[in-house]
């Protein structure tokens, strides 16, 4: 069986040539889709399942590596935000039950003494 020679008349986008397709995305469209996904993600308190359409659009409008990075960044940022809220509650920076218990306990000790 003979292997045919590559003919210059063949289109460059055939599977035999395995050319990379032309860029079908733009940075502006990608960033717009990313921002819409972020808005949905953060307004739904990090529940990704509430933003399936926005996530799919971001993956359609961005290179795969960018979309994966943006998704991971959203999750990490949300996680850090949750940790900050927890730290604030523990440190008494927010009107949390822990802060109220500390105030009540010290007030009770002063009345007893």
Backbone torsions as a table, in degrees:
resi	resn	phi	psi	omega
1	UNK	NA	131.4	-179.3
2	UNK	-92.5	142.0	174.2
3	UNK	-90.7	123.1	-178.0
4	UNK	-68.5	146.2	176.0
5	UNK	-71.5	148.5	176.1
6	UNK	-69.7	126.3	-178.4
7	UNK	-98.9	134.5	-179.1
8	UNK	-65.8	-18.1	-178.6
9	UNK	-80.5	-9.8	178.6
10	UNK	-68.6	141.3	176.0
11	UNK	-62.2	149.7	-175.9
12	UNK	-78.0	-12.5	-177.0
13	UNK	-101.3	18.0	178.9
14	UNK	-76.2	154.1	179.2
15	UNK	-60.4	-27.5	-179.4
16	UNK	-64.7	-34.8	-178.5
17	UNK	-85.5	-18.6	178.2
18	UNK	49.1	46.2	176.7
19	UNK	-74.4	146.7	175.7
20	UNK	-72.6	130.0	-179.1
21	UNK	-64.8	158.3	178.0
22	UNK	-62.7	152.3	-179.3
23	UNK	-61.6	123.0	-178.3
24	UNK	-106.2	11.9	-178.9
25	UNK	-129.4	159.4	173.8
26	UNK	-125.3	153.3	-179.8
27	UNK	-60.8	-40.0	-179.3
28	UNK	-63.1	-45.1	178.8
29	UNK	-65.4	-40.0	179.5
30	UNK	-62.0	-47.6	-178.4
31	UNK	-67.2	-34.9	177.0
32	UNK	-64.8	-44.3	178.6
33	UNK	-65.6	-38.5	177.1
34	UNK	-60.9	-45.7	-178.1
35	UNK	-64.4	-37.9	177.4
36	UNK	-65.5	-42.0	177.1
37	UNK	-62.5	-46.4	179.8
38	UNK	-59.0	-43.5	-179.5
39	UNK	-60.3	-45.3	178.5
40	UNK	-64.1	-47.5	-175.8
41	UNK	-59.5	-48.6	-176.9
42	UNK	-74.6	-32.3	178.4
43	UNK	-72.5	-19.7	176.3
44	UNK	-102.0	21.9	175.8
45	UNK	54.4	41.3	174.5
46	UNK	78.8	13.3	178.5
47	UNK	-87.9	98.4	-175.6
48	UNK	-60.4	-33.6	-176.9
49	UNK	-63.7	-20.5	177.9
50	UNK	-79.2	-9.9	-173.4
51	UNK	-123.9	33.2	-176.5
52	UNK	-60.2	-44.4	-178.0
53	UNK	-63.8	-43.2	179.8
54	UNK	-65.7	-38.3	179.5
55	UNK	-67.2	-43.7	178.4
56	UNK	-62.3	-40.0	178.8
57	UNK	-64.8	-41.2	178.6
58	UNK	-61.9	-43.2	178.9
59	UNK	-66.9	-28.2	177.5
60	UNK	-77.0	-33.3	-174.2
61	UNK	-92.9	-10.9	-175.1
62	UNK	-122.7	157.0	170.1
63	UNK	-60.7	147.7	-175.8
64	UNK	-53.5	-44.7	-177.3
65	UNK	-65.2	-35.9	178.7
66	UNK	-68.0	-46.8	-177.6
67	UNK	-61.3	-41.7	177.5
68	UNK	-62.8	-41.4	179.2
69	UNK	-62.9	-47.0	-178.5
70	UNK	-63.2	-39.7	178.7
71	UNK	-64.1	-46.4	179.1
72	UNK	-63.6	-38.7	179.4
73	UNK	-64.4	-40.6	179.0
74	UNK	-61.5	-44.7	179.8
75	UNK	-64.6	-43.8	-178.7
76	UNK	-66.0	-42.2	179.9
77	UNK	-64.3	-41.8	178.3
78	UNK	-63.3	-42.0	179.7
79	UNK	-62.1	-43.8	179.2
80	UNK	-62.6	-41.0	177.7
81	UNK	-60.9	-40.7	177.8
82	UNK	-65.5	-39.3	178.3
83	UNK	-66.1	-38.0	177.2
84	UNK	-63.4	-42.0	178.3
85	UNK	-62.2	-42.7	179.1
86	UNK	-63.7	-42.9	179.0
87	UNK	-63.2	-39.7	177.7
88	UNK	-63.2	-40.5	178.3
89	UNK	-64.3	-43.6	-179.4
90	UNK	-64.4	-39.8	-179.0
91	UNK	-82.2	-2.1	177.2
92	UNK	78.3	19.5	-179.2
93	UNK	-80.2	-13.8	178.8
94	UNK	-124.0	151.8	178.8
95	UNK	-66.5	71.8	-177.3
96	UNK	-97.8	164.7	176.5
97	UNK	-57.7	-33.9	179.4
98	UNK	-64.2	-42.9	-179.3
99	UNK	-65.9	-40.4	179.7
100	UNK	-65.6	-38.9	179.2
101	UNK	-64.6	-38.6	179.7
102	UNK	-64.6	-42.5	180.0
103	UNK	-65.7	-43.7	-179.4
104	UNK	-64.9	-37.5	-178.7
105	UNK	-69.7	-40.6	-179.2
106	UNK	-71.6	-35.8	178.2
107	UNK	-66.3	-36.6	179.8
108	UNK	-68.4	-37.4	178.9
109	UNK	-65.8	-38.0	-177.7
110	UNK	-69.1	-36.9	179.8
111	UNK	-69.5	-33.0	-177.2
112	UNK	-76.7	-25.8	-171.8
113	UNK	-86.7	NA	NA
